[in-house]
Amino acid sequence: LTTSGLPTGDEAYDVAQDFVKATLRSDRVNFPGSGYQLAKRADSVYVIRSVVEVTDEAGEKKTNNFKVLMEYKGGKQDVQKNWNLLNISEEQ
């Protein structure tokens, strides 16, 4: 486990999942597979694109693509409070 330097893609993806879960207001959220796209920009800004699957009250599964734009502030890389959420959006 690294404690210094910039976060890895997996650490950034873990935090992105936390941000997505918080916006969906559902307990039944799944991130199918392990695939995500990562882009690192200057100034510790990360862009994560992936897929989330939400199961509604009736048991229907809905799959959405999402994009999370977030900035790493420093500290432990996989802790949500060490990141600023800049934007979160659903993509077609």
N, C-alpha and C positions, 0 to 999 in steps of 0.2 A: 504494500500500500504506500503510495507516495503522499507526502504531506507538503511538498513545496512544488512550485512551478505551476504551469497552466494545467487545467483539467484535461483528462483524456476524453475521447468521444463518448465512451461508455459512461463516464461520470456525468458528462453534460446531458446525455440521453436520460439517465436516471432522474436528474433534476427536472428535465423537460416533462417527463411523465408525471411528476408530482404537480407541476403547474397545470397540466392538462386535467388531471383528476380533480383538482380544486375548482376548475371552471365548469366541469360537467355536472356537478351536484348529483352524482349517482354512485351507489356502492358497487355496482356491477360493471366495472370498467376493466377491459383486458387489452393488452398490447400484443397482438398475435405476432408470432415470429420474433426474430431479433433484428429485423432490418430497420435501418434508419439512414438518412442522408445527413451529413454534417458539413457545414461550411464555417470556417473560422475567419472572422474579419479582424481588422485592426482594433486595438483598444479592448481586447478580451471580450469581444462580442461573438456569440455563437448563434448559428441558425441550424435548427434541427427540424427535419421533415420526417414524418412517419405516419403510421396508421393506428387508430384506436377503434376498438369495438365496444359498443355499449349495449347492454341488454336492458330493455325497458320492463315496466311492471308486468306486461302481458307475456314476457318471455321472448319478444322479438329482438333479434340482433341487428344492429345498425353499425355499419363500418364507415368511418370518416377519415379523411386525410387531414393532417394538421401541420402547421408550421409554428414553431416557437422561436422567437428572437429574444435572447437574454444576454446579460452582461455579467461576467464573473468579477466579483469585487475583491476576492482574496480570502484566505482561510481554507478550511477543509473543503476540498473540491466537490464532494457529493452531498453537501448540506445546503438545502434550499435557501436558507437565510443569507448565504454568502453570494447570492445571485440577485440581480435586478431583472424582473420580467419586463421587457420592453414592448413586446407585442405577442399576441397569440391569435391565430386565425385558422379557420377551416378552409381547406382547399378542395377544389373539384378534381 
